Amino acid sequence: MYANHPGTEAQEQRFDLLQSCCRGEAPVSLALRSAQIRESLGQECTLRPLRWLAGFLGATSLVLAISIFVNSSGIDLVGKIVLGGIVSFVAFLLLSLSAQMKLRWVPLWALGWWLAATAVLQLPFLTKPFRDGSAADKFWSVVWGCTEVPLQLALGAWLIKTAKRGSARRPADLPLIDSRAPVLYLRPFTADAKTSRVIARDGFTDLFFNTRTEEELVAEVLGEIGPCIAIGRPGERLPELGFHRFYVSQEKWRDTVLEYLVKASLVVLMGGASENFSWEVERALALVKPQRLLFLVPSNAKERSGFSELLKRLLPQAPPAVPKDGVIAAKAFIAILYFASDWTPSYAVPQPAGHFRQPLSQKLTATLQMALKPVYRQLSLLWKPPPLALSRIVSDGVLAALLLLVAGIVLFGR
């Protein structure tokens, strides 16, 4: 048990002094922090329609470039190469702006989306043999649908993910973009293998294909609190997606962790029990106010058991077992643990976000946004519900229109 657990006035002053000295300023007021968040989100909302427009124009230009190579019979080969090359370059440039991706990675990203889209578009054609085909045709249709389509989807997802990793923003650029105190993510490096996976389809109404990893979705939600950063795994060629990676030597990583522990507006720790992670937990409990700590409880039962034993040894009050209403529908973690100012542990309970606030491709971001409401309150930050999901509204509108059309045909067709 640490002797310097917060709870006394002197300890609280020590925390404030550490943060002020490291940031070079007084603690940020609620009004200023809320204004910074609104400004950051406002800029994103302003740029989003422009990115959509660039994406639409880029996709249209790419289709035009393909048609030039395939269907332009009145143009000679050299003309096709020159004109098609120019249009393709414009298409890739627009797609780069839309996806916020480095230009050299856009062809790989576009190929991944093409593979994913064509895999999904095959599905209606695979049902044709069941209407008028032979038994052999039906058999091969099932084999193709169960093997080639999933493999093509997986390859498309891998290409998209690789292109996004190659275009990941450098943490050195973050202070120029976002001046808020960072959200620090600490974890055993072995956790990256789970959080870097693309979330699978979840629910009947979800889209068949999603390209974002679980860590990306977590960072998207926590990005409203501050820029999300993490120390990168030594030796990795490309950074994982989600929290922006920065890299330090083996000799300096502990000093770097200590520096960012007192800088961070929120410290997020993915549960584990390794020696280095145990040291990070000890330092976090000693240097960070309890309201600014967030633990992601691992889904794996063995890892969760070791993590629970670690917290029992270090915390003044051991957290209880995860309640049923505190379970988060994620893959790498099962619950979110946070603390009151007196170290009383609680689990974030996800409340229903509403049907039209859940994107078609996944539900995790809306779930996390609802579950983190008490954490926002403890941080004196303005909490907002998940935004309305345009994809959900459009898809439900199209479905309703089709149902009305069918009903009209049935009732008034004659």
C-alpha positions, 0 to 999 in steps of 0.5 A, spaced: 500 500 500 502 506 498 503 511 503 502 517 498 495 515 496 491 521 495 486 523 500 489 529 504 489 536 502 497 536 502 497 530 497 492 534 493 496 540 493 502 536 491 498 533 485 496 540 482 503 542 483 506 537 479 501 538 473 502 545 473 510 545 473 510 540 468 505 544 463 507 550 465 501 553 467 495 553 472 490 548 472 485 549 466 479 552 468 472 548 466 470 554 462 477 554 458 477 547 457 470 546 455 471 552 450 478 548 447 473 542 446 468 546 442 473 549 438 476 542 436 470 539 435 467 545 431 473 545 426 472 537 425 465 538 424 466 544 419 471 540 415 467 533 415 463 536 409 469 538 405 472 531 406 465 527 404 465 532 398 473 530 396 471 523 397 465 523 393 469 527 387 475 522 388 471 516 387 467 519 381 474 521 378 477 514 380 471 511 376 472 516 370 479 513 370 477 506 370 472 508 364 478 511 360 482 505 360 476 500 359 471 504 354 475 510 351 475 506 344 476 513 340 483 514 344 489 511 342 493 507 347 498 513 349 492 518 350 489 513 355 495 512 359 496 520 359 489 522 360 487 516 365 494 517 369 492 524 370 485 523 372 487 517 377 492 522 380 487 527 381 482 521 384 488 519 389 489 526 391 482 527 393 481 521 396 488 522 400 484 529 403 478 525 404 481 520 408 487 524 411 492 519 408 499 520 405 498 520 398 503 514 397 498 510 401 492 511 397 492 506 392 493 501 397 487 504 401 483 504 395 485 497 393 482 495 399 476 498 399 475 495 392 476 488 394 471 489 400 466 492 396 466 487 390 466 481 396 459 484 398 457 485 391 458 478 390 453 476 395 446 477 391 449 473 385 451 467 389 443 466 391 442 465 383 443 458 383 438 456 388 433 459 384 434 455 377 441 452 378 443 445 379 445 441 385 453 442 383 452 450 382 448 450 389 454 447 392 460 451 389 456 457 390 456 455 398 463 454 397 465 460 394 461 464 399 464 461 405 471 461 403 473 466 397 468 472 400 471 472 407 478 471 404 477 477 400 474 481 405 480 480 410 485 482 405 481 488 403 481 490 411 488 488 412 490 493 406 486 498 408 489 498 415 496 497 413 495 504 409 492 507 415 498 505 419 502 508 414 499 514 414 498 515 422 500 522 424 506 523 428 505 525 436 510 531 434 505 534 430 500 534 435 501 540 439 501 544 433 494 541 432 491 540 439 493 544 445 489 540 450 493 536 455 493 529 452 490 522 454 495 517 456 494 510 454 499 505 458 498 497 457 502 491 456 505 491 449 501 484 448 495 487 448 496 490 442 495 484 438 487 484 441 486 491 440 489 492 433 484 487 430 478 490 426 471 489 430 467 483 427 460 484 425 456 485 431 448 485 430 443 483 425 442 491 422 450 492 422 454 492 416 457 486 414 464 490 413 468 494 418 475 497 417 476 500 424 480 497 430 477 497 437 483 501 439 481 506 434 474 506 436 476 507 443 481 513 441 475 516 437 471 517 444 477 519 448 479 524 443 474 529 445 478 529 452 485 530 449 489 528 444 490 520 445 498 518 445 501 512 447 509 509 447 510 504 441 512 497 441 519 497 440 521 494 433 514 495 430 515 497 423 508 501 422 504 504 428 498 501 430 492 505 429 488 509 435 492 512 440 498 516 436 505 512 438 511 515 440 518 511 441 523 512 446 529 508 448 529 502 453 533 507 458 528 513 457 521 509 457 520 510 465 522 517 465 518 518 459 512 515 463 513 519 469 513 525 465 506 524 461 503 521 467 503 528 470 502 531 464 495 527 462 488 529 463 486 522 463 491 516 464 488 509 461 490 503 463 489 496 459 489 491 464 495 486 465 500 483 470 507 484 467 513 487 471 513 493 467 506 494 467 505 493 474 511 498 475 506 503 471 500 502 475 504 503 481 507 510 478 500 512 476 497 510 483 502 515 486 502 521 481 495 521 478 489 523 481 484 518 482 479 521 478 484 521 472 485 514 472 481 509 467 482 502 467 480 497 462 478 490 465 481 485 460 476 480 457 481 474 458 479 470 464 486 469 466 489 476 464 483 479 468 485 474 474 492 477 474 490 484 474 485 483 479 490 481 484 495 486 482 489 492 484 488 488 490 495 489 492 496 496 490 489 499 492 486 501 498 480 498 496 479 492 492 474 493 486 468 488 486 467 483 481 464 486 474 457 487 475 452 484 469 450 491 467 457 494 467 459 489 461 462 492 455 460 489 448 468 489 446 473 484 444 479 486 448 476 488 455 470 487 458 469 493 463 471 500 465 473 501 472 474 508 474 475 512 481 472 517 486 476 522 489 477 517 495 479 511 491 472 508 491 472 504 485 466 504 480 464 500 473 462 505 468 455 502 466 453 503 459 446 506 458 442 505 451 444 510 446 438 510 442 437 507 435 439 513 431 445 514 435 448 507 433 453 507 427 451 501 422 458 499 422 459 498 430 456 500 436 462 501 441 463 508 440 456 510 442 456 505 448 463 508 450 460 515 450 454 513 454 458 509 459 463 515 460 458 520 462 460 520 470 468 520 468 466 527 464 463 529 470 469 528 475 473 531 470 469 537 470 468 536 462 462 538 458 459 531 456 455 530 450 451 524 447 453 520 441 451 524 435 446 522 430 448 517 425 447 519 418 448 512 416 443 509 420 438 514 419 439 513 411 438 506 411 432 506 416 429 511 411 431 507 405 428 500 408 421 504 410 421 506 403 421 499 400 416 497 405 411 502 403 413 500 396 411 493 397 405 495 401 403 499 396 404 494 391 400 489 395 394 493 397 393 497 390 397 493 385 391 491 381 
